[in-house]
Amino acid sequence: MNSQEDFVAALLDPERDCPAQLTTWNGSDPAARFAVYRNNVLSSLIDALAASFPVVQQLVGEDFFRAMAALYVRQSPPRTCILADYGAGLPEFIEAFAPASSLPYLADVARLELLRIRAYHAADAAPLAADVLAKALASPDSLASLLLQLHPSCNLLESAFAVVSLWAAHQGALALAEVDPYQAQCALVLRNGLEVEVLGIRPGDALFLQTLQQGLPLGHAAQRALALDAGFDLGACLTYLLRAGAITHCAYDKQRPLP
């Protein structure tokens, strides 16, 4: 192990001694100075996780969260200098973290918060004008082959838990006491303008969107959605997506774009 690797390893492992190569300009104890630096680095990374996962922290309390986050930081230090990307492995860490086992929905709440971060940093794209889609939908012979492109920020989370309601409760939109966390929910996360939205959708709507994201046409997506959810309403779903700014482009196919 070279001196740089030794320094990094000691920085995140409190059981390691201060690297022997360290010296100070004024002759003070390097171990004492290194301990301060180690603490500052750990605290800064925990703060970054707390900023990215505020609802997770609220659900478990600050003390529990910071203790859990400290273990995660030591196990999974950042790989880049972009702290907005840090914490991608936290949901899986939570799932395996025995002290959090009494909150089985916690990992999915963390996944939802990760999707919000990704949506915030996703590329910009102008939403499709409603009249453009209306014109495309007015051609029933070509409707089944219509391709819809979704906004780059669109992401889906299908959970066995009430992640949308838990999120809303921690934004003050619902009373937490009224939320049954064990109610399965599907979440659509996207950025509408400058705001990242978390929207609850039906399972059929979620499958419809997943199929569109796979590059398959509207007809195929609608058939799959109806097979899963007899209550799927294509018109209502498209209206909902347009209002949310989730559709950015439509074409019949790659060879024949819309007029």
Accessible surface in RSA format (square Angstrom, percent):
REM  Atomic radii and reference values for relative SASA: ProtOr
REM  Chains: A
REM  Algorithm: Lee & Richards
REM  Probe-radius: 1.40
REM  Slices: 20
REM RES _ NUM      All-atoms   Total-Side   Main-Chain    Non-polar    All polar
REM                ABS   REL    ABS   REL    ABS   REL    ABS   REL    ABS   REL
RES MET A   1   153.51  79.5  69.29  45.9  84.23 200.5  73.67  62.6  79.85 105.8
RES ASN A   2    85.88  59.2  72.43  70.0  13.45  32.4  42.69 102.7  43.19  41.7
RES SER A   3    64.30  54.3  55.90  74.6   8.40  19.3  22.50  47.9  41.80  58.6
RES GLN A   4   134.76  75.4 128.99  94.3   5.77  13.7  39.68  84.5  95.07  72.1
RES GLU A   5    91.98  52.8  86.34  65.3   5.63  13.4  34.33  66.4  57.64  47.1
RES ASP A   6    35.33  24.7  35.33  35.2   0.00   0.0   7.19  16.9  28.14  28.1
RES PHE A   7    56.64  28.3  56.64  35.1   0.00   0.0  56.64  34.3   0.00   0.0
RES VAL A   8    73.44  48.3  73.09  66.2   0.35   0.9  73.09  63.5   0.35   1.0
RES ALA A   9    27.73  25.5  14.71  22.7  13.02  29.6  25.57  36.0   2.16   5.7
RES ALA A  10     0.91   0.8   0.91   1.4   0.00   0.0   0.91   1.3   0.00   0.0
RES LEU A  11    19.25  10.7  18.52  13.2   0.73   1.8  18.52  13.0   0.73   2.0
RES LEU A  12    19.45  10.8  15.32  11.0   4.13  10.4  17.73  12.5   1.71   4.6
RES ASP A  13    50.15  35.1  48.92  48.7   1.23   2.9  15.82  37.2  34.33  34.2
RES PRO A  14    66.17  48.2  45.72  41.7  20.45  74.3  45.72  37.7  20.45 127.1
RES GLU A  15   154.86  88.9 125.21  94.7  29.65  70.6  54.38 105.2 100.48  82.0
RES ARG A  16    95.67  40.2  86.53  44.1   9.14  21.8  21.88  29.9  73.79  44.7
RES ASP A  17   126.92  88.9 111.19 110.7  15.73  37.2  35.59  83.8  91.33  91.1
RES CYS A  18    31.87  24.1  12.42  13.8  19.45  45.7   9.05  22.9  22.81  24.6
RES PRO A  19     8.24   6.0   2.59   2.4   5.65  20.5   6.08   5.0   2.15  13.4
RES ALA A  20   101.26  93.1  64.76  99.9  36.50  83.0  74.67 105.2  26.59  70.4
RES GLN A  21   108.94  60.9  81.65  59.7  27.29  65.0  60.66 129.1  48.28  36.6
RES LEU A  22    58.04  32.3  49.62  35.5   8.42  21.2  50.93  35.8   7.11  19.1
RES THR A  23   118.82  84.5  93.54  94.8  25.28  60.3  62.64  84.1  56.18  84.9
RES THR A  24    31.67  22.5   9.08   9.2  22.59  53.8  14.16  19.0  17.51  26.5
RES TRP A  25   221.00  88.7 176.63  85.5  44.37 104.2 175.00  93.3  46.00  74.6
RES ASN A  26    79.69  55.0  43.70  42.2  35.99  86.6  21.16  50.9  58.53  56.6
RES GLY A  27    69.92  86.2   0.00   N/A  69.92  86.2  35.79  98.2  34.13  76.4
RES SER A  28    41.68  35.2  28.27  37.7  13.41  30.9  39.33  83.8   2.35   3.3
RES ASP A  29    83.98  58.8  71.14  70.8  12.84  30.4  34.52  81.2  49.46  49.3
RES PRO A  30    40.26  29.3  38.82  35.4   1.44   5.2  39.34  32.5   0.92   5.7
RES ALA A  31    48.50  44.6  43.08  66.5   5.43  12.3  43.42  61.1   5.08  13.5
RES ALA A  32    54.99  50.6  45.20  69.8   9.79  22.3  53.21  74.9   1.79   4.7
RES ARG A  33   119.52  50.2 113.43  57.8   6.09  14.5  42.56  58.2  76.96  46.6
RES PHE A  34     8.52   4.3   4.30   2.7   4.22  11.0   8.12   4.9   0.40   1.1
RES ALA A  35    49.82  45.8  44.16  68.2   5.65  12.9  45.07  63.5   4.75  12.6
RES VAL A  36    92.94  61.2  89.38  80.9   3.56   8.6  92.90  80.7   0.04   0.1
RES TYR A  37   107.18  50.0 105.52  60.0   1.66   4.3  67.27  50.6  39.91  49.2
RES ARG A  38    40.63  17.1  40.60  20.7   0.04   0.1  18.27  25.0  22.36  13.6
RES ASN A  39    92.91  64.1  89.67  86.7   3.23   7.8  19.07  45.9  73.84  71.4
RES ASN A  40    78.73  54.3  76.17  73.6   2.57   6.2  21.08  50.7  57.65  55.7
RES VAL A  41    31.54  20.8  28.22  25.6   3.31   8.0  31.45  27.3   0.09   0.2
RES LEU A  42    23.05  12.8  23.05  16.5   0.00   0.0  23.05  16.2   0.00   0.0
RES SER A  43    40.31  34.1  37.94  50.6   2.37   5.5  19.39  41.3  20.92  29.3
RES SER A  44    62.33  52.7  55.90  74.6   6.43  14.8  28.59  60.9  33.74  47.3
RES LEU A  45    14.92   8.3  14.92  10.7   0.00   0.0  14.92  10.5   0.00   0.0
RES ILE A  46    10.92   6.2  10.92   8.1   0.00   0.0  10.92   7.9   0.00   0.0
RES ASP A  47    70.79  49.6  64.90  64.6   5.89  13.9  26.21  61.7  44.58  44.5
RES ALA A  48    18.06  16.6   7.29  11.3  10.76  24.5  16.17  22.8   1.88   5.0
RES LEU A  49     0.59   0.3   0.35   0.3   0.24   0.6   0.59   0.4   0.00   0.0
RES ALA A  50    16.30  15.0  12.31  19.0   3.99   9.1  12.60  17.7   3.70   9.8
RES ALA A  51    81.71  75.1  49.65  76.6  32.06  72.9  60.99  85.9  20.72  54.9
RES SER A  52    17.91  15.1  10.03  13.4   7.88  18.2   4.46   9.5  13.45  18.8
RES PHE A  53     0.00   0.0   0.00   0.0   0.00   0.0   0.00   0.0   0.00   0.0
RES PRO A  54    49.10  35.8  47.96  43.7   1.14   4.1  48.77  40.3   0.33   2.0
RES VAL A  55     0.73   0.5   0.73   0.7   0.00   0.0   0.73   0.6   0.00   0.0
RES VAL A  56     0.00   0.0   0.00   0.0   0.00   0.0   0.00   0.0   0.00   0.0
RES GLN A  57    40.63  22.7  40.36  29.5   0.27   0.7   2.87   6.1  37.76  28.6
RES GLN A  58    96.75  54.1  68.00  49.7  28.74  68.4  37.05  78.9  59.69  45.3
RES LEU A  59    34.63  19.3   9.78   7.0  24.85  62.5  12.07   8.5  22.56  60.7
RES VAL A  60    27.60  18.2   3.25   2.9  24.35  58.7   9.97   8.7  17.63  47.8
RES GLY A  61    31.35  38.7   0.00   N/A  31.35  38.7  30.40  83.4   0.95   2.1
RES GLU A  62   104.76  60.1  95.25  72.1   9.51  22.6  22.73  44.0  82.02  67.0
RES ASP A  63   125.40  87.8 114.85 114.3  10.55  24.9  40.85  96.1  84.55  84.3
RES PHE A  64    66.49  33.3  57.06  35.3   9.43  24.5  63.34  38.4   3.15   9.0
RES PHE A  65     0.28   0.1   0.28   0.2   0.00   0.0   0.28   0.2   0.00   0.0
RES ARG A  66    63.46  26.6  62.10  31.7   1.36   3.2  24.94  34.1  38.52  23.3
RES ALA A  67    62.49  57.5  51.12  78.9  11.37  25.9  59.58  83.9   2.91   7.7
RES MET A  68     1.25   0.6   0.99   0.7   0.26   0.6   1.00   0.8   0.26   0.3
RES ALA A  69     0.49   0.4   0.37   0.6   0.12   0.3   0.49   0.7   0.00   0.0
RES ALA A  70    12.62  11.6  12.62  19.5   0.00   0.0  12.62  17.8   0.00   0.0
RES LEU A  71    90.24  50.3  86.25  61.7   4.00  10.0  86.70  60.9   3.54   9.5
RES TYR A  72     8.42   3.9   8.42   4.8   0.00   0.0   1.95   1.5   6.47   8.0
RES VAL A  73     0.00   0.0   0.00   0.0   0.00   0.0   0.00   0.0   0.00   0.0
RES ARG A  74    87.07  36.6  66.14  33.7  20.93  49.8  24.07  32.9  63.00  38.2
RES GLN A  75   122.19  68.3  92.58  67.7  29.62  70.5  41.15  87.6  81.04  61.5
RES SER A  76    33.07  27.9  30.85  41.2   2.22   5.1  16.72  35.6  16.35  22.9
RES PRO A  77    28.63  20.9  24.50  22.3   4.13  15.0  24.50  20.2   4.13  25.6
RES PRO A  78    40.68  29.6  20.78  18.9  19.90  72.3  22.42  18.5  18.26 113.5
RES ARG A  79   203.55  85.5 164.45  83.8  39.10  93.1  75.40 103.1 128.14  77.7
RES THR A  80    79.04  56.2  61.07  61.9  17.98  42.8  69.26  93.0   9.78  14.8
RES CYS A  81   125.62  95.0  92.31 103.0  33.31  78.3  48.74 123.5  76.88  82.9
RES ILE A  82    99.27  56.5  93.48  69.6   5.79  14.0  97.65  70.3   1.63   4.4
RES LEU A  83    75.12  41.8  68.14  48.7   6.98  17.5  68.44  48.1   6.68  18.0
RES ALA A  84    36.76  33.8  21.69  33.5  15.07  34.3  30.22  42.6   6.54  17.3
RES ASP A  85    88.16  61.8  69.87  69.5  18.29  43.3  28.24  66.5  59.92  59.8
RES TYR A  86    17.43   8.1  11.30   6.4   6.13  16.0  16.39  12.3   1.04   1.3
RES GLY A  87     1.49   1.8   0.00   N/A   1.49   1.8   0.00   0.0   1.49   3.3
RES ALA A  88    55.16  50.7  43.60  67.3  11.56  26.3  43.78  61.6  11.38  30.2
RES GLY A  89    32.13  39.6   0.00   N/A  32.13  39.6  25.41  69.7   6.72  15.0
RES LEU A  90     0.46   0.3   0.46   0.3   0.00   0.0   0.46   0.3   0.00   0.0
RES PRO A  91     1.14   0.8   1.14   1.0   0.00   0.0   1.14   0.9   0.00   0.0
RES GLU A  92    93.94  53.9  88.01  66.6   5.93  14.1  59.29 114.7  34.64  28.3
RES PHE A  93    25.65  12.8  17.91  11.1   7.74  20.1  24.18  14.7   1.46   4.2
RES ILE A  94     6.54   3.7   3.05   2.3   3.50   8.4   3.05   2.2   3.50   9.5
RES GLU A  95   114.58  65.8  75.73  57.3  38.85  92.5  32.93  63.7  81.66  66.7
RES ALA A  96    89.88  82.6  53.63  82.8  36.24  82.4  64.78  91.2  25.09  66.5
RES PHE A  97    32.01  16.0  27.11  16.8   4.89  12.7  30.77  18.7   1.24   3.5
RES ALA A  98    77.00  70.8  62.99  97.2  14.01  31.9  69.27  97.6   7.73  20.5
RES PRO A  99    81.40  59.3  52.62  48.0  28.78 104.6  65.91  54.4  15.49  96.3
RES ALA A 100     4.93   4.5   0.17   0.3   4.75  10.8   2.55   3.6   2.37   6.3
RES SER A 101    86.02  72.7  60.95  81.3  25.07  57.8  44.89  95.6  41.13  57.6
RES SER A 102    88.94  75.2  64.59  86.2  24.35  56.1  56.57 120.5  32.37  45.4
RES LEU A 103    42.72  23.8  40.39  28.9   2.33   5.8  40.39  28.4   2.33   6.3
RES PRO A 104    62.72  45.7  40.33  36.8  22.39  81.4  50.29  41.5  12.43  77.3
RES TYR A 105    21.96  10.3  21.96  12.5   0.00   0.0   1.70   1.3  20.26  25.0
RES LEU A 106     0.00   0.0   0.00   0.0   0.00   0.0   0.00   0.0   0.00   0.0
RES ALA A 107     3.79   3.5   3.19   4.9   0.60   1.4   3.19   4.5   0.60   1.6
RES ASP A 108    19.92  14.0  19.64  19.6   0.28   0.7   1.88   4.4  18.05  18.0
RES VAL A 109     0.44   0.3   0.44   0.4   0.00   0.0   0.44   0.4   0.00   0.0
RES ALA A 110     0.00   0.0   0.00   0.0   0.00   0.0   0.00   0.0   0.00   0.0
RES ARG A 111    54.05  22.7  52.87  26.9   1.18   2.8  26.09  35.7  27.96  16.9
RES LEU A 112     0.00   0.0   0.00   0.0   0.00   0.0   0.00   0.0   0.00   0.0
RES GLU A 113     3.35   1.9   2.47   1.9   0.88   2.1   1.84   3.6   1.51   1.2
RES LEU A 114    15.68   8.7  15.68  11.2   0.00   0.0  15.68  11.0   0.00   0.0
RES LEU A 115    17.21   9.6  17.21  12.3   0.00   0.0  17.21  12.1   0.00   0.0
RES ARG A 116    62.18  26.1  60.86  31.0   1.33   3.2   1.74   2.4  60.45  36.6
RES ILE A 117    31.82  18.1  28.67  21.4   3.15   7.6  31.79  22.9   0.02   0.1
RES ARG A 118   122.83  51.6 113.35  57.8   9.48  22.6  46.84  64.0  75.99  46.1
RES ALA A 119     0.05   0.0   0.00   0.0   0.05   0.1   0.05   0.1   0.00   0.0
RES TYR A 120   129.98  60.7 119.30  67.9  10.68  27.8  71.11  53.4  58.87  72.6
RES HIS A 121   112.47  61.5  80.65  56.1  31.82  81.4  56.28  58.0  56.18  65.4
RES ALA A 122    24.83  22.8   6.84  10.6  17.98  40.9  16.57  23.3   8.26  21.9
RES ALA A 123    67.42  62.0  50.18  77.4  17.23  39.2  61.58  86.7   5.83  15.4
RES ASP A 124   126.59  88.7 100.96 100.5  25.63  60.6  36.06  84.9  90.52  90.3
RES ALA A 125    35.15  32.3  16.67  25.7  18.48  42.0  27.03  38.1   8.12  21.5
RES ALA A 126    82.05  75.4  62.13  95.9  19.92  45.3  67.51  95.1  14.54  38.5
RES PRO A 127    83.49  60.8  67.62  61.6  15.87  57.7  67.62  55.8  15.87  98.6
RES LEU A 128    25.35  14.1  13.96  10.0  11.39  28.6  16.89  11.9   8.45  22.8
RES ALA A 129    53.49  49.2  39.69  61.3  13.80  31.4  50.17  70.7   3.32   8.8
RES ALA A 130    64.25  59.1  55.21  85.2   9.04  20.6  55.42  78.1   8.83  23.4
RES ASP A 131   103.23  72.3  91.37  90.9  11.87  28.1  45.34 106.7  57.90  57.7
RES VAL A 132    59.95  39.4  56.46  51.1   3.49   8.4  59.37  51.6   0.58   1.6
RES LEU A 133     1.09   0.6   1.09   0.8   0.00   0.0   1.09   0.8   0.00   0.0
RES ALA A 134    58.05  53.4  47.54  73.4  10.51  23.9  51.69  72.8   6.36  16.9
RES LYS A 135   125.18  61.1 116.02  71.2   9.16  21.8  84.43  76.0  40.75  43.4
RES ALA A 136     0.47   0.4   0.00   0.0   0.47   1.1   0.13   0.2   0.34   0.9
RES LEU A 137    57.79  32.2  43.55  31.2  14.24  35.8  43.85  30.8  13.93  37.5
RES ALA A 138    76.29  70.1  45.26  69.8  31.03  70.6  56.62  79.7  19.67  52.1
RES SER A 139    40.19  34.0  35.01  46.7   5.18  11.9  17.04  36.3  23.15  32.4
RES PRO A 140   102.27  74.5  86.41  78.8  15.86  57.6  86.74  71.6  15.53  96.5
RES ASP A 141   148.10 103.7 111.23 110.7  36.88  87.2  39.21  92.3 108.90 108.6
RES SER A 142    18.73  15.8  15.67  20.9   3.06   7.1   3.43   7.3  15.30  21.4
RES LEU A 143    47.82  26.6  47.76  34.2   0.06   0.1  47.82  33.6   0.00   0.0
RES ALA A 144    64.52  59.3  58.74  90.7   5.77  13.1  61.03  85.9   3.49   9.2
RES SER A 145    47.92  40.5  44.48  59.4   3.44   7.9  38.78  82.6   9.13  12.8
RES LEU A 146     0.15   0.1   0.15   0.1   0.00   0.0   0.15   0.1   0.00   0.0
RES LEU A 147    44.08  24.5  42.99  30.8   1.09   2.7  43.16  30.3   0.92   2.5
RES LEU A 148     8.79   4.9   0.00   0.0   8.79  22.1   0.87   0.6   7.92  21.3
RES GLN A 149   103.49  57.9  97.89  71.5   5.60  13.3  29.17  62.1  74.33  56.4
RES LEU A 150    17.08   9.5   4.47   3.2  12.61  31.7   4.47   3.1  12.61  33.9
RES HIS A 151    13.16   7.2   9.56   6.6   3.60   9.2   2.72   2.8  10.43  12.1
RES PRO A 152    64.44  47.0  33.57  30.6  30.87 112.2  45.44  37.5  19.00 118.1
RES SER A 153     0.15   0.1   0.00   0.0   0.15   0.3   0.15   0.3   0.00   0.0
RES CYS A 154     7.24   5.5   0.67   0.7   6.57  15.4   0.43   1.1   6.82   7.4
RES ASN A 155    44.50  30.7  43.32  41.9   1.18   2.8   1.53   3.7  42.97  41.5
RES LEU A 156    32.04  17.8   7.25   5.2  24.79  62.3   7.25   5.1  24.78  66.7
RES LEU A 157    19.94  11.1  18.08  12.9   1.85   4.7  19.63  13.8   0.31   0.8
RES GLU A 158    94.53  54.3  67.50  51.1  27.03  64.3  25.07  48.5  69.46  56.7
RES SER A 159    10.22   8.6   0.00   0.0  10.22  23.5   3.83   8.2   6.39   9.0
RES ALA A 160    67.02  61.6  51.61  79.6  15.41  35.1  55.73  78.5  11.29  29.9
RES PHE A 161    37.33  18.7  37.33  23.1   0.00   0.0  37.33  22.6   0.00   0.0
RES ALA A 162     1.49   1.4   1.49   2.3   0.00   0.0   1.49   2.1   0.00   0.0
RES VAL A 163     0.27   0.2   0.00   0.0   0.27   0.6   0.00   0.0   0.27   0.7
RES VAL A 164    21.03  13.8  20.94  19.0   0.09   0.2  20.94  18.2   0.09   0.2
RES SER A 165    19.74  16.7  19.02  25.4   0.72   1.7   3.51   7.5  16.23  22.7
RES LEU A 166     4.43   2.5   4.43   3.2   0.00   0.0   4.43   3.1   0.00   0.0
RES TRP A 167    27.91  11.2  27.77  13.4   0.13   0.3  16.56   8.8  11.35  18.4
RES ALA A 168    19.94  18.3  18.28  28.2   1.66   3.8  19.94  28.1   0.00   0.0
RES ALA A 169    12.94  11.9   0.00   0.0  12.94  29.4   0.07   0.1  12.87  34.1
RES HIS A 170    40.19  22.0  16.79  11.7  23.40  59.9  15.26  15.7  24.94  29.0
RES GLN A 171    94.91  53.1  58.93  43.1  35.98  85.7  32.48  69.1  62.43  47.3
RES GLY A 172    68.58  84.6   0.00   N/A  68.58  84.6  33.68  92.4  34.90  78.2
RES ALA A 173    76.16  70.0  40.13  61.9  36.03  82.0  51.40  72.4  24.76  65.6
RES LEU A 174    81.41  45.3  67.66  48.4  13.75  34.6  75.02  52.7   6.39  17.2
RES ALA A 175    49.65  45.7  35.58  54.9  14.07  32.0  44.66  62.9   4.99  13.2
RES LEU A 176    86.88  48.4  76.09  54.4  10.79  27.1  76.09  53.4  10.79  29.0
RES ALA A 177   106.27  97.7  61.76  95.3  44.52 101.3  74.60 105.1  31.67  83.9
RES GLU A 178   140.81  80.8 104.34  78.9  36.47  86.8  46.79  90.5  94.02  76.8
RES VAL A 179    20.68  13.6   3.75   3.4  16.93  40.8   8.39   7.3  12.29  33.3
RES ASP A 180    82.94  58.1  72.89  72.5  10.05  23.8  37.70  88.7  45.24  45.1
RES PRO A 181    28.10  20.5  28.10  25.6   0.00   0.0  28.10  23.2   0.00   0.0
RES TYR A 182   126.34  59.0 103.99  59.2  22.35  58.2  82.22  61.8  44.13  54.4
RES GLN A 183   107.27  60.0 105.28  76.9   2.00   4.8  27.55  58.6  79.73  60.5
RES ALA A 184    64.19  59.0  47.38  73.1  16.81  38.2  47.96  67.5  16.23  43.0
RES GLN A 185    44.91  25.1  37.58  27.5   7.32  17.4  18.99  40.4  25.92  19.7
RES CYS A 186    13.18  10.0  10.73  12.0   2.44   5.7   0.61   1.6  12.56  13.5
RES ALA A 187     0.10   0.1   0.00   0.0   0.10   0.2   0.00   0.0   0.10   0.3
RES LEU A 188     1.05   0.6   1.05   0.7   0.00   0.0   1.05   0.7   0.00   0.0
RES VAL A 189     0.00   0.0   0.00   0.0   0.00   0.0   0.00   0.0   0.00   0.0
RES LEU A 190     0.00   0.0   0.00   0.0   0.00   0.0   0.00   0.0   0.00   0.0
RES ARG A 191    15.46   6.5  13.34   6.8   2.12   5.0   6.01   8.2   9.45   5.7
RES ASN A 192    51.51  35.5  42.23  40.8   9.28  22.3   2.96   7.1  48.54  46.9
RES GLY A 193    58.03  71.6   0.00   N/A  58.03  71.6  42.36 116.2  15.68  35.1
RES LEU A 194   158.90  88.5 145.38 104.0  13.53  34.0 145.76 102.4  13.14  35.4
RES GLU A 195   120.21  69.0 119.37  90.3   0.84   2.0  44.98  87.0  75.22  61.4
RES VAL A 196    22.10  14.5   4.99   4.5  17.11  41.2   4.99   4.3  17.11  46.4
RES GLU A 197    54.65  31.4  50.52  38.2   4.14   9.9  21.26  41.1  33.39  27.3
RES VAL A 198    22.96  15.1   0.74   0.7  22.21  53.5   0.74   0.6  22.21  60.3
RES LEU A 199    37.93  21.1  35.79  25.6   2.14   5.4  37.93  26.6   0.00   0.0
RES GLY A 200    43.93  54.2   0.00   N/A  43.93  54.2  18.26  50.1  25.67  57.5
RES ILE A 201    19.51  11.1   1.66   1.2  17.84  43.0   9.78   7.0   9.73  26.4
RES ARG A 202   118.68  49.8 115.53  58.9   3.15   7.5  49.80  68.1  68.88  41.7
RES PRO A 203    68.64  50.0  68.50  62.4   0.15   0.5  68.50  56.6   0.15   0.9
RES GLY A 204     0.00   0.0   0.00   N/A   0.00   0.0   0.00   0.0   0.00   0.0
RES ASP A 205    20.50  14.4  20.50  20.4   0.00   0.0   1.76   4.1  18.74  18.7
RES ALA A 206     0.21   0.2   0.21   0.3   0.00   0.0   0.21   0.3   0.00   0.0
RES LEU A 207    30.40  16.9  29.80  21.3   0.60   1.5  30.06  21.1   0.35   0.9
RES PHE A 208     0.00   0.0   0.00   0.0   0.00   0.0   0.00   0.0   0.00   0.0
RES LEU A 209     1.59   0.9   1.59   1.1   0.00   0.0   1.59   1.1   0.00   0.0
RES GLN A 210    51.43  28.8  49.65  36.3   1.79   4.3  15.72  33.5  35.72  27.1
RES THR A 211     0.00   0.0   0.00   0.0   0.00   0.0   0.00   0.0   0.00   0.0
RES LEU A 212     6.08   3.4   0.05   0.0   6.03  15.2   0.10   0.1   5.98  16.1
RES GLN A 213    89.62  50.1  51.41  37.6  38.21  91.0  30.59  65.1  59.03  44.8
RES GLN A 214   112.45  62.9  76.84  56.2  35.61  84.8  42.53  90.5  69.91  53.0
RES GLY A 215    52.42  64.6   0.00   N/A  52.42  64.6  34.20  93.9  18.22  40.8
RES LEU A 216    63.74  35.5  62.39  44.6   1.36   3.4  62.39  43.8   1.36   3.7
RES PRO A 217    37.47  27.3  37.47  34.2   0.00   0.0  37.47  30.9   0.00   0.0
RES LEU A 218     2.95   1.6   2.95   2.1   0.00   0.0   2.95   2.1   0.00   0.0
RES GLY A 219    12.38  15.3   0.00   N/A  12.38  15.3  11.91  32.7   0.47   1.1
RES HIS A 220    80.15  43.8  74.90  52.1   5.25  13.4  50.51  52.1  29.64  34.5
RES ALA A 221     0.00   0.0   0.00   0.0   0.00   0.0   0.00   0.0   0.00   0.0
RES ALA A 222    12.14  11.2  12.14  18.7   0.00   0.0  12.14  17.1   0.00   0.0
RES GLN A 223   127.94  71.5 120.56  88.1   7.38  17.6  40.62  86.5  87.32  66.2
RES ARG A 224    80.97  34.0  75.23  38.3   5.74  13.7  25.82  35.3  55.15  33.4
RES ALA A 225     0.00   0.0   0.00   0.0   0.00   0.0   0.00   0.0   0.00   0.0
RES LEU A 226    91.64  51.0  81.77  58.5   9.87  24.8  81.92  57.5   9.72  26.1
RES ALA A 227    94.66  87.0  49.81  76.9  44.85 102.0  62.60  88.2  32.06  84.9
RES LEU A 228   101.38  56.5  70.27  50.3  31.11  78.2  75.34  52.9  26.03  70.1
RES ASP A 229    17.38  12.2  13.52  13.5   3.86   9.1   8.57  20.2   8.81   8.8
RES ALA A 230   101.32  93.2  69.58 107.4  31.74  72.2  72.68 102.4  28.64  75.9
RES GLY A 231    43.17  53.2   0.00   N/A  43.17  53.2  26.56  72.9  16.61  37.2
RES PHE A 232    12.97   6.5   1.07   0.7  11.90  31.0   1.34   0.8  11.63  33.3
RES ASP A 233    80.98  56.7  72.80  72.5   8.17  19.3  24.79  58.3  56.18  56.0
RES LEU A 234    47.60  26.5  42.41  30.3   5.19  13.0  42.41  29.8   5.19  14.0
RES GLY A 235    43.69  53.9   0.00   N/A  43.69  53.9  37.32 102.4   6.37  14.3
RES ALA A 236    58.54  53.8  43.18  66.6  15.35  34.9  51.30  72.2   7.24  19.2
RES CYS A 237     5.48   4.1   1.78   2.0   3.70   8.7   3.53   8.9   1.95   2.1
RES LEU A 238     7.64   4.3   7.64   5.5   0.00   0.0   7.64   5.4   0.00   0.0
RES THR A 239    59.42  42.3  58.44  59.2   0.97   2.3  32.29  43.4  27.12  41.0
RES TYR A 240    84.12  39.3  80.87  46.0   3.25   8.5  76.14  57.2   7.98   9.8
RES LEU A 241     1.31   0.7   1.31   0.9   0.00   0.0   1.31   0.9   0.00   0.0
RES LEU A 242    43.21  24.1  28.11  20.1  15.11  38.0  28.79  20.2  14.42  38.8
RES ARG A 243   197.26  82.8 166.19  84.7  31.07  74.0  65.11  89.0 132.15  80.1
RES ALA A 244     8.54   7.9   4.80   7.4   3.74   8.5   8.33  11.7   0.21   0.5
RES GLY A 245     8.84  10.9   0.00   N/A   8.84  10.9   6.30  17.3   2.54   5.7
RES ALA A 246     0.17   0.2   0.17   0.3   0.00   0.0   0.17   0.2   0.00   0.0
RES ILE A 247     0.78   0.4   0.00   0.0   0.78   1.9   0.00   0.0   0.78   2.1
RES THR A 248    21.29  15.1   5.89   6.0  15.40  36.7   4.92   6.6  16.38  24.8
RES HIS A 249    92.46  50.5  92.35  64.2   0.11   0.3  57.92  59.7  34.53  40.2
RES CYS A 250     4.57   3.5   0.17   0.2   4.40  10.3   0.03   0.1   4.54   4.9
RES ALA A 251    10.82  10.0  10.68  16.5   0.15   0.3  10.68  15.0   0.15   0.4
RES TYR A 252    12.88   6.0  12.68   7.2   0.20   0.5   5.28   4.0   7.60   9.4
RES ASP A 253    52.32  36.6  51.47  51.2   0.85   2.0  20.58  48.4  31.74  31.7
RES LYS A 254   186.99  91.2 150.46  92.3  36.53  87.0 101.47  91.3  85.51  91.1
RES GLN A 255   154.14  86.2 123.17  90.0  30.97  73.7  66.75 142.1  87.39  66.3
RES ARG A 256   126.25  53.0 125.08  63.8   1.18   2.8  59.15  80.8  67.10  40.7
RES PRO A 257    88.53  64.5  80.59  73.5   7.94  28.9  80.59  66.5   7.94  49.4
RES LEU A 258    34.53  19.2  14.75  10.6  19.78  49.7  14.75  10.4  19.78  53.2
RES PRO A 259   125.50  91.5  68.54  62.5  56.97 207.1 106.68  88.1  18.83 117.0
END  Absolute sums over single chains surface
CHAIN  1 A    13695.3      10665.2       3030.0       7959.6       5735.6
END  Absolute sums over all chains
TOTAL         13695.3      10665.2       3030.0       7959.6       5735.6
